[in-house]
Amino acid sequence: MNKILLLLMLQLQLLVAPLSANCPIYLTISLTGKSLHDTCLEINWGPDCFAPPEWIGIYREDPSVSSLAPEVHLAGIQNRTGKRLTPFKLGKLHFPGGWQREEAEHSSSVTSYSKGKCLNYYVASYNGTELLTIDCLKIQPNWMAHLKEAAQLPLKQLFLPGTHASGTYVDTYSKTKSSDVQNYLVAQHFDVWSQLVFGIRYLDLSVGAKVYRNKNTDKRKSDADQFWIVNEHQFVNPLIGVLRDVRRFVELSKEVVVLDFSSFPLGFYKHPDVYSSLFQLIRQELGDVAYKRNVSSNEHCADRSYEDLRLAGGHVLLLFPTQELPHPDNESALLCTPWQRFSTSYMNISQTLDYMRLLFRKKKDSPVQDDGWIFLARMSFEHAYNTRRKFQPAKERAELVNPKVNLWLTGPWGFNANVVAMDFFSNTNLIDLAINVNAHKAYLASTKNFTNIEIPVR
């Protein structure tokens, strides 16, 4: 028997064990509650839980080193895949290791976490008193840097967890009295800084311009105040805060973030000067940390690896439709050609499954082949209204779509994923899934040059 081959197979089995455990258990943040503080935690199990545990508990401390009783006790699990909303509220989160935004703004160093850092919310499964599995709600601000072999792979081959309408959040719901803003414009629980600290590496930005002239000075509003994040054709948050969060995060983490300027629905039409003003703002805020592509070779940024970007000192990959910019801005080395985008906006669950089958199998008839691509797992407000004849809030749409897509990606399709972006990503384990898939890809990359040597057994 080939002992070397057997050893490699054993290592591979150990590596992918988290993806195929008998009954994986994990925590997510539900989409209940008017504010994030009031939102409850959810217990999730599966997929394909072949041997359900007798009971599951949620703890404030690591139950493997603590004798505290569980805050929540859940028994009687019979389904092979499922989730259960608990009454355990999230409360106010504090990121350790200097990753709290207020601390990071005035700090020159933060703690690097090779395997993430738990936030004092643990979930464990048991048979009687026997501890079977343990997991936690965690931040993962450095996960890319610790996938050594994956750092050599082109970005188009990595699974990058992302968010759709990334800048549409509300810092304090009590300051926002409009139910329309809370229900239909907000698409994320967390601000961009927090998304990145949790492990998100792709941000989708739809930008609008509040272009007007001051009657007294006849000068345009400053660029920093002019550009806003837009959702459903409404202004939500200033863009400048998002850009500065991205810059500060990559300066401290040295991770790669893909920043996709995907659409410009307000204030840009037939105004190339507005596009130029936006580009100047982006260059001002991110020029020092953005990747500069090789313009002369017409380089595709998706072909570059994390290591390429790190060595070049460019940790932000800017996707921007350069055809909208006048010359010479449209030839800037800071801007990369947009990747292919595929959305489930106007699909029901059955159609979404069929569409994912077409995309993620990468067969000859698939529009996805050998380039960077983005899968937007979302349902539009318009489609939700047309099919249900009611105003369905964004959280309800994400509650319907996200768990299904997350489940389907835990199978073979996940290994063909590039960017997967969601509204309210926090009700899934998208980031853990992406990390596990990338670890598997890194392992395969590290062993592809091994030679099988037949060693006879005596």
Summary of the structure (lengths in Angstrom):
residues: 458
radius of gyration: 22.9
end to end distance: 9.9
largest distance: 94.4
contacts: 1445
relative contact order: 0.13
helix: 34%
strand: 23%
